[in-house]
Amino acid sequence: RILNIDANTIRLWDRARDTLVLKFACGTDAENRPRELAVGADSVAARVLRTGKPIAVLDIAEEASYPSKGVVERESMTSLLTVPLKTEGGVIGVFSVYSIEKRSFSEEEVEMASLFASLAAIAIERARLFEEVERLSVTDPLTGLFNRRYFNHIMEQEKQRVKRYHKPLSLLFADVDGFKAYNDHLDHLVGDEILKEVAQILRSNVRAADVVVRYGGDEFVVLMPETDQEEAQLVTERIERALRIWNMSPNIADVRLSLSIGRKTADADHVETIVEEADREMYSKKIHGLRKIPEESSGQNKNLWENSLSGNGGGEARIYEKAGHRDQGAQGSLSS
């Protein structure tokens, strides 16, 4: 052993929760140690994180603020050395080593532990960077949903699962109706806000196991494993209900979605056609149902849909009024 130690742990700083999270433990009972330590507490680990300097404890039993005293006493751990995990961006966590013997750690041992901590910090930071790059490569930056690249990847896995385990698979297509009108009559920032709101509505009304994707532009996809037609229809109704509630509340503009379902039963021969099926149903709805006015829309918003979808200039005025951006031209149109 390079260091004469009997156990060691690594804790990383979770900035969002401002805690030190136990990520690795060797030679000690990790399950009985606290998973998280508050950075603001007076523990050795927290002090090392805040100061960026090593701390050695000759006798843990005499360290009043030590949070895992019961664990180390059962394991006969006596002395402790904790050093910071440092990167160019600052301290990201702490590395702790334990000794059964009651002893002081030499200067050489502190340097050796610090060297190991530096190498570990570099490896951890590189792994985090790789994970972030991977996450960004499959995530839509506007909505935070998965993107089409990830959908293509996960779809291949689901196809194999349907064929192997004979489970149903459903896919929901969602398309924002009249989306061009928002960008034309307001601006692209409003269009972006609408896309983000639609993404949130979809994400909030499906299961954790379902995959919500921004397929492209104003098109979204929800992939629902082990979901039959009846269950998929219930999801559709739940989304429609959430959208009605949103449209009845004060917001920048009313939103309509065209929703269509593609599904494959357990004995489906060609799972690949599920996307085509949903797309055909969507196209049919667009052709036959685009000009249907939402029942929950107010009289003013009915005019919004009639005019914005037909290209009538009055629709622009009503969009502006809904968004709270009435100008002189809009007022003139509204009074005419």
Secondary structure, 3 states (H helix, E strand, C coil): CCCCCCEEEEEEEECCCCEEEEEEEECCCHHHCCCEEECCCCCHHHHHHHHCCCEEECCHHHCCCCCCHHHHHHCCCCEEEEEEEEECCEEEEEEEEEECCCCCCCHHHHHHHHHHHHHHHHHHHHHHHHHHHHHHHCECCCCCCECHHHHHHHHHHHHHHHHHHCCCEEEEEEEECCHHHHHHHCCHHHHHHHHHHHHHHHHHCCCCCCEEEEEECCEEEEEEECCCHHHHHHHHHHHHHHHHHHHHCCCCCCCCEEEEEEEECCCCCCCCHHHHHHHHHHHHHHHHHCCCCCCCCCHHHHHHHHHHHHCCCHHHHHHHHHHCCCCHHHHHHHHC
